[in-house]
Structures are given as structure tokens and as C-alpha cells.
Amino acid sequence: MKYLVTMLFFCLSLVANGEAQKKNQDREDRPALDRIESFKKVRMLEILKLDEATSAKFIARYNLRMERTRAAERTRGEIVDRLEQQIAANASDVEFAQTFAALAEQEKKMFEGRISFVTDLRDILTPRQVAQVIAYERTFNRDLRNIVRDVQKNKEH
């Protein structure tokens, strides 16, 4: 419960700060997201109880994964943008099929990247620790979504 209250307070302050920023800024230009990622990494390190050397290796691999994930998401976004342009331009079925193929390939690369990350973690973490990372990421993302949704509901009322 203490963790949830701390996370709620932390995220509320980030959301309030994020509202003050321009809406059209790129993800990398938003310090609130960096703070959320930093908080997430600190909590993972607390949960995993790693020694200093293993912590450094873990953070290096995690940061690399996040960079690759952001790049893959940007590429996927560009492909979806292309689909939107094709919709507006009444593109042919052939053009849509080509874009769908590119999207499927990108999704495959993203999936392979997630598998690769887990494989890489298994080199430095125990199976239990890898499971803790996977479970924590899901819980963290779900809690963050819920907090943002609650803040948005409160703004509407």
C-alpha cells in the first residue's frame, strides 16, 4: 500500500508537470518520462537486490532495450502514419498490402526484440529475477495506466 501511495504521488506530480509541457514534443524531449523510467529502474533494482556489478550490467542492458524499443516504436508509428496517408489518398489495395507487409515485419522485429531482451537477461540474472523483471514491468505499466486514467477522470469532474 505504501508503494502504491508513493507511486501515485510520484506519477501525479509527473502528470501535472507533463501537462505544462507542449503536447507536440517528442517523447525523448519530455523529462517527465525520463523520471518515470528512472523511478522504474530504481524500483527494479530494489526488487532484484543485485550487487553493484550485476546492477551495472542490468541497467546497461535495460537502457539498450529501451532505446531499441523507442526506435522500433518510432518506426512502427511512421508505418501507421503511412497507412493514414494512404487512407486519405484513397490508395490502392496493392499499396495497402505493401504497407501491411512492412507493418507485420516491424511487429515481428519488435517481438523478437522482447525475446532477445529476456534471453540477454538470463545471462546475468537468475530465472527468478528474470521473472521478477517481467512481472514488475507489467504491474508498473498497469498501475501507471490506472493512475493516469484516474487523474483524467478527476480532471473531467
Secondary structure as GFF3:
##gff-version 3
##sequence-region A 1 157
A	DSSP	alpha_helix	2	20	.	.	.	ID=ss1
A	DSSP	three_ten_helix	27	29	.	.	.	ID=ss2
A	DSSP	alpha_helix	31	48	.	.	.	ID=ss3
A	DSSP	alpha_helix	52	88	.	.	.	ID=ss4
A	DSSP	alpha_helix	93	121	.	.	.	ID=ss5
A	DSSP	alpha_helix	127	156	.	.	.	ID=ss6
###
